[in-house]
């Protein structure tokens, strides 16, 4: 692990060796000899910047990082001993996505953040394939101008995501300091996240999956826990209810990889019912009917607990599974 180098902002603030840095305009580091040969994006991600590695990679690609006085646009570039690395934070920019009057299930709201019970089928933020009808479009209408530019991207206020077809609790920041503080909590996994899932087959009463995690080498659009090298991924579960041919489980995350719950259970022979990406139609007739009726993976973000960035108070929100998962459970109970 390298030590933090010199840190300076254009406002004149300086710090040395802090674990997690505040958001400033400019950061300067010097590469320690023992860090030579490491990828630029990975090395910067370890320096305490208030952004994730993927966000840092995007900023490198946008030319916001220079090494030895030259702009670098390759996240995989290897750093060399004693090189000076300068990161210039982008200014907030106006969000171009239009507000839409889409109803929101608001669990909690104050002037700093808003907690939503996201329905299945709603995409979190606009992308090439989803330019409208997203959670961001709804939030822009609900929050008005206060959300414009928070985060400086097309994801104003978005701290974390849920898959389109996963329902449940999400928190969104309404100002820049809250966004950065929540990003730090998520990056450090210093929070509570519990999910409810309906999986095929009989699983142990409780247990954990502890694996490496990365892109599926056979299909780069998917992820796998059966890779030779990758990031650490840890999923814990306990059985809530035994059902014919299925298990209703509560899942807690120690890490938060993309599709982690879906992949871990599928790779261990218990895909989520209705998961068309990592599962297949169940052999048993009732389970097939349930999966078809659901039309999505049976996964609900049940609990979210954080430390409120403004007050320091621990807060916890929970929502029950939506009607489609309740119907699936009822059908299996009656089978």
N, C-alpha and C positions, 0 to 999 in steps of 0.2 A: 504494500500500500504506500503510495506516495504522500508526502506531506503537502498541505495547501501552500501555494506560493503567495506572493504578495497580491493583495486585492485592493483595487482602487475604483472609485466611481467618479463620474465627471462632476459630481457635487463635492468631491474632496474627501469623502469618507473612506477610511482604510481599516482593514482588519487582518489579523494573521491567525491561521490555524483553526478557524471556527468549524464546527461539524456541519452545520447547515447554514448557508449564507443567506442574508436578506436579499431582496430583489433590488439591484442597482442598475445603473446605466451601462457600466463597463466593468469587466473583470479581467485581471491579468494574473497569469500563473507562470511558474518556471518548472519545467519537467525535471524531476529528480532522476539521478542516474539509474536507480533501481527500477524506474518505470519505463525506461527506453524499450521500444519495440511494441508497446501496447497500442491498440487502436485509439485514434483520437476521440471518437465519440464515447467509448467505454472509459477512457481516462478522464475526460471532462465530467462524465456522469458521477465519478467518484470524488469530485472536488467540492461537493456540497452545493452545487447550483440548484436553485429552486425549480428545476425542470426535470422531466424524466429523460431517460436515454433516447427514446424515440423522438421526443421533442427537440433534444439537442441535435440529433442527427439531421432533422429537417432544417434546423437553423444553420448547420454547417453547409448543407446543400444549397441554402439560400445566400451563402457567402458572408455570413455574420461572424465567422471565426477566421482569425489570421494566425499564422505560425511563422516566426522569424520575419515578421513584417510583410508576409505575402498571404493574400486571401486563399483559403483552402476550401474546396467544395466536395471533398471526398471523406466521408465519415470513417472509412477503413484505413485512412493514411496512418502510418506508424509514427509515433512521436519519438524524438531523439533527445538524449540527455542535454539538459541546460537550454533547450529551446524555450523561447518566450511565446506563450499562447495568450492571445487576446480575444475575448468574447464580448461583443457589443450587443446588448439586449435590444430587440426591436421595439419601437414605440407602439403603443396601442393604435390600432387602425379601426376605422369604421366597419361595422359588419354590414355586408351588402344584402344579406338574406332578409326577406320581407316578413314582417309580423303577420301571423294568421290567428284568427279567432277560433282556436281549438280548445275545447274544454280540458282542464287539468284537474287531476285528483290531488289536491294540495294537503299534505299531511301536517306541515309546519312551515311558517314563514315569519321572518323578521327582516330588518333592513340590511342584514348581512348575507343571508342565505335563504334558500327555499328548498323544501323537501317534497318530492313528488312520488306518487305511486304510479309508475309508468305502466301503461297497458301493453299487453303483448301485441305485436304488429306495428308498433310505433318505432321508427328509426330515431336515434338520439340526435344526430346532427346532419345537416345537408352534405351530400356528396354527389358525384357525377350521376349516380343512378337514382338519387332521391333528392331532388331540388326543393321539394315542398312537403308539407304535412309532417314535419319532424318535430321533435320535442323543442329544439331551438326555435323554430318558427313560432310555436305556441308560447314559449317563454318571452320572446321579443314582444309579443302582443301583451302579455300579462305584466311584464316588468317595465315596458316602455323604454325610454332613452337611457335609463340607469344601467342597463345591461350592455349597451353599445360599447364595443371595444374591449370588454373585460377579457383578458387573455390574449388579445391581439390577433385572433385567428377567426376562422369560420365556426368556432366552437365556443362562443361567448359563455363564460361561467362554468363550462363543463369540466368537472373534476375527474369523473370516471364514467364508464359506459356500461350499459347492459345490451346484450344482443337484441336485435329487432324482436325476436320471438320469445324473449325472456321478459317476464313482468316483474314489478316490484319496486322497492324503495331506492331512490336516487337523491343525492344532494347536489345542488347547483349553487355556486357562489354568485353574489350580486355585486361584488366589488373586488378590485385587484388584490388588496391585502388578504382578504378571506380566501380567494382562489389560491394564492401562493401557500398560505398556511394549511389549507386542506390538501393540496398537492404533496406537501411534506409529510402529512399524516399517512396518506395513501402510499407514498413511496416507501415509508418506513414500516408499513403494515401496522401502524399504531392505532388500530381501530377495530371495531367488531363488525363482521359481516357474516350473516347466516342465511342460508337458502333452504327452501323446501323443494324436494325433487321426487319424482315417481320413476323408479328404475325397474328394469326387467329382472326377474329372478329373485333368488334368496341370497341376501348378503348377510355378513356377520352382524351381530347386535351393534357393534361399534368397531371402528378401525380407522386407519389412515393410509393414504397413498402418498409415498415419498419418492419422487422420481426426478429424472432429468426431463426437460421439456423444450420442444422446438418445432420448427416446421416439419411436416411429414415429408420425408424425402421422395415419396411416391406421388404426392399431390401437394404442391406448394401453397394451395389455397386452404389447406387443412393443417391441423397441429397434431402432434403425437407425443406420448410419454414413453415411447419405445425408441428413442434416438440414442446414438452413441455419445453425443455431447450436446449440451444445452444448458438452459437455466434451471435452477432448482424450483420444484413445484411441490407443494404440500397441501393435501386436502384431508380433512377429518370428517367423519360422519357418525351418526347414530340412528338406529331404526326407530321411527315414530310408530309405525303400524305395519303389521304383516297383512298382505292381501293376496288373493289367488294369483299366482304367477308373477307377483310384483312385490316391491318393498317401497314404502313411503318413508323417506329419510330426511333428516335435518343435516345440513352440510355447513361446515365452517371452513373458511379459507385462511391459511397461514401465508399464502402468496396469492397473487391475483393475475395469473396468466390468461391470455385470451382463450376462451372456450374451456378453461381448466376443468371445471366440474364435468362437463359433457365428455371431454376426452378421457379423463381419469376413469370414469365409470365404464365407458365404452371399451377402453383398452383392457379393462379387467373383466370383460364379459358381461357387463350389466348396463347396456346403453339406456339413456333416458327414453322413456316411452314417448313416441312421436318425433324423435330426433331424426330428421331426414338426411343430415350430413354425416353423423357418426354412427347411426344405427341402421337398421333395416326393418321391414315389416315383421312384427312378431309372428311366430308360428301358431300360437294359441289364438283361437277365434275371438274370444272376448277381448284380449289385449289388442288384437288388430282393429277391432271396432273402436276401442277406446282411443288408440293412436290416430285413427282416421278422423274421429270426431274432434280430437284436439287440434290436429293440423299444425302442431308445433311441438317443440320439446317441452316436457312437463317440468318446468323450472321456474321458481318464483323467488325473487330476492326478498326474504322475509323480514330480516332485521338489519338495521344499520346503526352503529353507535360510534360517535365521534366526540372529540373535545371541541367545544365551540371556540372558534378562533378569537372572537371578541371578548367573551366573558370568562373563558377558561373552564366553563361548566361542562361536565360530561352529560351528553344527551344521547338518547336512544329512541329509535322509532321502529315500529313493526306494523306490518299489514298482513291480512290473511290472504291465502291463495284466491285468485279470481274465480269467477263462475265456471269457466271451462275446466279448470283443475278440480274444483269441487264436484262437478258433474262426473269427471273421470273417477274420482275416489268413490263416489256414490255407486257408480255402475259396478266397480270392482267389489265393493262391499256386498252388493246384492247378487254377485255371481255365484 
